[in-house]
Amino acid sequence: MRTYILRRLAISAPILLGLTLVTFVFTELMPGDFVDALIPPLAIVNYTPEQLQSMRENYGLDKPPHVRYLIWLRELGKGNLGKSMISGAPVRDEILQRMPATLQLTATSLLFGITFGAALGILSAVKQYTWVDQSLTLLGFIWISTPGFVFAIGAIFLFSLKISLFPTSGITNYGEEASILTRLHHMFLPALVLGLGSMAGFMRYSRSSLLDVIRQDYITVARAKGLAEKAVLLGHALRNALIPLITIVSLDIPFLIGGTVIIEHIFAWPGMGTYSLTAIYSRDYPVIMGVNFMVALVVLLSNLLADITYAFADPRIRYE
């Protein structure tokens, strides 16, 4: 098992290095720079080219791209993600301050998607071709094809403005302590909206995977031995149907993290999504690259965790 994990870690290192290069290149391809975003368009005529060049030198934007990439990579090796051009604070500290809120939202929506998606997928497989299966299939297609911001606006309108069950935005009530119950109350709507797409995906994949497994010969033998249908499904079929679901979980984490950018902005959730969106508007390069690097690191760790989970779910993988 240790050799298996070390091999996966060795593969992840060059991938992470390549992701830093891709992140830097795409950041460089963004139109304009921090100085262009800092000065209003109508006020740019009041600055001479020498003044603009001096401002770019202050922020280190006058150096060639490859030099700035190597400088960033050197600082990254020291655990330093640079300083924000807006606040002047270390990007690492600002990310660590906002990351718990994003992880709470992402983990809650993922748990919601796995729990209800897998349960509805099992129900859909057991009730194959019935009205229950067809209704869940239709709902799944609606959840997948509808953008998250549509659900977000609809949820705010219905559950916050009309019924007043949940707050419209924020992580806590103004002037109150951020207790666990208050956070859960504020997190319910954004987590629900973010998890709907995941739930639909888990539902469809668990249905398909379970239908493939229950047609296997060993399931027929288990039924022939007189085992109860519940024992056959949960004890024999479900575990062997887990491996495709593990893949979907690891692939769904980048989707959820990417979806938090819009959802956090709509619900004014103080996480990394709101932080990165502000950095994109202002062309704050260190923040953009720092956030992308941390997201890439989380995705790689989730894939590594999925590989390890494969080995526990299927011993054949561990022995190969």
Secondary structure, DSSP 8 states (H G I E B T S, - for coil): -HHHHHHHHHHHHHHHHHHHHHHHHHHHTSSS-HHHHHS-GGGGGGS-HHHHHHHHHHTTTTS-HHHHHHHHHHHHHTT---B-TTT-SBHHHHHHHHHHHHHHHHHHHHHHHHHHHHHHHHHHHHTTTSHHHHHHHHHHHHHHHS-HHHHHHHHIIIIIIIS--S-SS-SS-TTS---HHHHHHHHHHHHHHHHHHHHHHHHHHHHHHHHHHTTSHHHHHHHHTT--HHHIIIIIIHHHTHHHHHHHHHHHHHHHHHHHHHHHHHHT--SHHHHHHHHHHHT-HHHHHHHHHHHHHHHHHHHHHHHHHHHHH-HHHHH-
